[in-house]
Each structure stands twice: as structure tokens, then as C-alpha cells.
Amino acid sequence: MLVCALQAQENDERPWMPLESRIGIAVGLGSVSYLDNNSSPLIYRSRPANLRLFYNLESNKFLFSADLDLKRGSNSPKYHQGRTLFFREEDYKGEAEENKFDAGGSFMSGRFSLGFFYKIPSTQLSTFKVAIGVRAMDEMFYPQGWTTGGLFNAISFSPEAWTQHRADDKHSFTASVRLPLVAYVTRLPYDNTVSRPGETILGGFFNNSEWSLPDKFLAPAMTVGYNFQISQRWGAGLNYEFTWYNIQEPQAMKAVNHSFHGFFHHQF
């Protein structure tokens, strides 16, 4: 029996471990602050509610992940909350009309991402496991309001490193970092009626796109998480994500995003 066991350990034809799938839902709150020099000198901030759906597929050598992330909340100037803006229009006949509105609006954002990772074999026998790979992502900011700006869409490709520390069978900690190397960035032109007369706002938005490297689209991100294995099939945990944006082209914009989640997942 001992000889047979030794032969089995050395047999290259032995099958891989069964694939493990994990599907889950995360809910939480976050904070988004941004300055869009294209539209307003004000720093705007939103504290949106966050919903995330995720799926992971893991073998003994590879890890695949997919997630859909949605945020929605109100939007207001960070240092001038409750202000009212006055807007004066005058037509070609010289007749003037004055309007007023709140300095704020609403905020929505969405993100869909796919990640493919290779688990470094030398770390798989340790309590610290490491995987490296790439993540493809499409994310969009969609604030609404008279002067909020901040509208952008970015399709990016990022190298990402992921590590996990298993304290025991119940508790584990994860961390990851990523940095987009190339992105297809879409921003509004300076003023759609001036920069692109005759086009709709949506048409002007999608016609103002370009490929960018980190010197024009810099968006490093970091996540840390805690996982608790409730049973063989169910788990829960907490997660924090930080992302910093520095967009130079087509128009300058900076943003900071913080997200806090609690999640449940099912393994099968």
C-alpha cells in the first residue's frame, strides 16, 4: 500500500483537484470625491449605496473572477453644500431669463470586470498564497446636475497581484493591487454646443474618446478583505477598496473612491 501511494504522488497523469465555484452578493456604502476642471472649479462628493454581484472559479493552478458593481447616491459640492446657483440667459432680442437651481444632483456609476490569474506554485503550500494575472474592466461615472461634470467611461487592462493568508480553516485575509497600463477613455468635450455643434450630448460624449497610457489615465487600486467560512458551502466577510483617478486627456479630472462592503457567498 505504501508503494502504491508513492507511485500515485509521482504520477503526472493524476487529475487536477475539482473546480470550485463561488457566487455571492455584496452590499455597502462608499465615498466618491472628484474635481472635473472641464465643468466646474468645485470639488463634488457623493456617498453612494453600493451593490456588487461576483463569481469566482478556482482550480489548483488558476483563478477566474467576474463582478458587476453598481453605485447610486446624491451629489453635492464638498465645501459648499446647500448653495443655490443662479443662471441668467439672454436671447438675441435682448430678453433675459433668470433661473436658479441647487448646486448638486445625483451620482451613478457602474463597473464590470473580468480577471484571470495564475497561482504561483511555490506559494501554494504556504499559508500565504500568491497569484498574478490581468484584469479587463469597463467602468463609468455618470453624475447628473448643472455643474457637476465628472462624466467618463474607461475600458482598461491592468496587471494585478493577489495574495491570501489562511489563518486557519475558518479565517482568511486577502489583498490585491492593480494598475491600468492602457485604457480607452471617453469624456465630454468642453461644451457640447460649442465644441461639437449639432450633436447630442450622448453623441458628443462617445465621439470624444482616445487610447491612453498611465501618463494620461492613472488609476491605481487596492483592496483588502476578511473572509469567514461559516460552513462547507457558505461564507461571509468584509471588504475595502480604494481607487485614485488622475485623468489628463481628453480633459483633466481627478477622483478618489472608497468602498466598504459586507458580503455572503455560496460555494458549489
N, C-alpha and C positions, 0 to 999 in steps of 0.2 A: 504493500500500500504506500509506503514511503517513496519507493522508486517511482511509482505511477504519479504521485503528487509532484515530484521533482520534474518529471518529464512534462507535466501539464504546465508548470510555471515557465518552462523554456520553449513552449510550443508557440511559434509565431502565428499559427493558424487559429488560435483561440479567438472567439468573438469578442467584440467590444462590450463594455458594460451597457445595459439597456438605456435607451434615451430617456431623459426626464424632462417633462414639460411642466411649466409653471405659468398660470394665468392669474391675474389679480387686478385689483382696483385700489387706487389711492385718492384720498381727498385731503385738502389742506388749504392753507392761506399763504399769501406771499406779499411781496412789496416790489413794485417796479417804479424806478425814478429815471427820467430821461430829459435831455436838453436837445431840442431839434433847432439848430440855428437857421434852418431853411424856413421855419414858420413863425417862431416866437423866441424872444430872449428869456422866457420864463422856464424854470425847472418844474416839470409836472410829475406828479406822483399818484400811483394807484395802489390800492391794497385789494387785489382781486381774490375771489374764491377760485380754487383750483381742483380740477378733476383729471385724473390720469388713468388710462387703461394700459396694461402691459402684458407681454407674453415673452417667456424665456424658454429656450430649448438648449439643453446641455448634454454633452457626452463626456467621455473621459479625456477628449482632446480639444473639443471645440465648444464654443458658446455663441448662440444667436439670440438677439433681443430685438423686440419691436415695441414701440409705445406710441400712444396718442395722448397729447397733453392739451387741455383747454383751460383758459383763464378768462374771467369776466368780472368787472367791477366798475366803480365810478372813477372819475379822473378830475384832478384839481391842481392848481399851482401849489407847489410845496411851501412857499413862503408868503403867498398872497391868497389864502383861502377866503372864500366868501366875497371876493371882489366882483364888481359888476363892470363890464366893458361897454362903452358907448361907441356906436358906429354911425358915421354920417355919410350918406350917399347924395350925389347931386347929378341930375341928368343934363342932357345937352341944352335944355331950355332954362337951366339955372334953378330948377325946383329942387329943393333939398328935402331929404327924409332922414330922420334920426331913429336909430334902433338901439336897443340895449339887450344884453344877454349875460348870463353868468360866465365867468372865466373858468370853464371846466367842461366836462362832458362825460363820456363813458369810455371804457377801455376793454378791448377784447384781444386775445392772442391765441394762436394755435401752433402746435408743433407735431410733426410726425417724423419718427426716426427709425432707422434700421441699423443694427450693429452686428458685426461679425468679428469674433475674437478667437485667437489660438492660445490655448493654455500651455504655458511653458512647462515641459515635463519635469525639469529638475525641481520645481517648486510644489508639485502635486502631492508629494509625500510629507510636506511640511504643514504646520498649522497656518502658515502664510502662503496662500496660493496667488499666482500672478498670471494674468492674461493680457495680451496685446492684440490690437486689431484696428479696425476703421469703422467710422460711423457716418452714414449718409443721412442728412436731415433737411427738412423743409420747415421753416418757421416764419411766422408772420405776426407783426404788431399791427393792430387796427384800432387806434384811438379815434374818437369822434368828438367834434367840437369846433368852434370857430377858429381858435388859435392854438389848438393842442399839437398839431403836427404829429410826428413820430411814426408815420405810416411807412412800413417797409416789409419786404419779403426777401428771404435769403435761402437759397438752396446751397448747402455746404457739405464738404467732405473733410473729415477730421480723423487723424490718428488718435487713438485713445488707449490708455493703460488702465487696467482694472485689477484690484487686489482684494483678497478676502482673508480675514483672520477668524478661524473657528476656535473659540474658547473651549467649547465642549459640544455635545450633541444638540444642545438647545440654543446656545447663544453664538452669534457670529457678527462680525463687523466688516463693512465693505467701504471702499473708497475708489474713486476714479477721477482722472483728469483727461481733458481733451482740448485740442487747439485746431480750429479750421485752417487748412492750408490753401484752399481755393473755394470760392463761393460765387454764385451768380446772384447779384444783389439788385433789387428793384426798389426805387424810391420815387416819390412825387417830384416833378420838376418844380422850379422855384414858384411859379404861379401858372396854373394850367391855362388861364385865359390869355396870358402874355407869352409864356414860353412855347406853348403849343395851341395857338388859337384854332377854334373849330373842332377840337377833340373833347370828348367827355373826360371826366376826372379819371374814370377807370381806364380809358384808352390811353390817356397821358401817363398814367402810372405804369402800365405794362410796356409802354414804348420807351421807358427810361430805365433800361437795365444794362448791366455790364458785368463781365467776369472780374473778380477782384482777388488779389493776394493779401496776405496779412498786413501789408503796409497800407491797404485801403479798407480792409474789413478784418478787424481784430476782435475775436470773441472767445477768449479762454473761459473754460467752465470747470467746476469742481463739484463732486458730490461725495457725501459721507452718509452711511446708513447703519442701522442696527436691526438685526433680524432675530426673531424668537420663533422657534419651531414648536408650535402648540401640540401637534401630533404628527403622525407619519404623512398625513395628507394636507394639513393646514398649517399656516404660519402667519405671522404678523410682524410689524416693525415700524420704524420711523426713518425718515429720510430728509436730508437737507441738501439743497442745490444752490450754487452761486454762479452767476454768469455776468461778465462785464463786456459791453459792446463799445467799440470805437469805430464808427463808420466815417470814412473820409469822402468816398465817391459813391454815387453821383452827387450827394450833398452831405454836409457834415452833421453827425448826430452821435451822442453818447448816451448810454443807458446802463443801469445796474439792476439786476434781477435777483431776488432772494425768494426761495420757495421752501416751505415746510410741509411735509406730508406724513400722514399715518396710513398704513396700507394693510390689506389682507390678501393672501394668495392661496391658491389650491394647486397641489402637485398631483400629476397623474402620469 
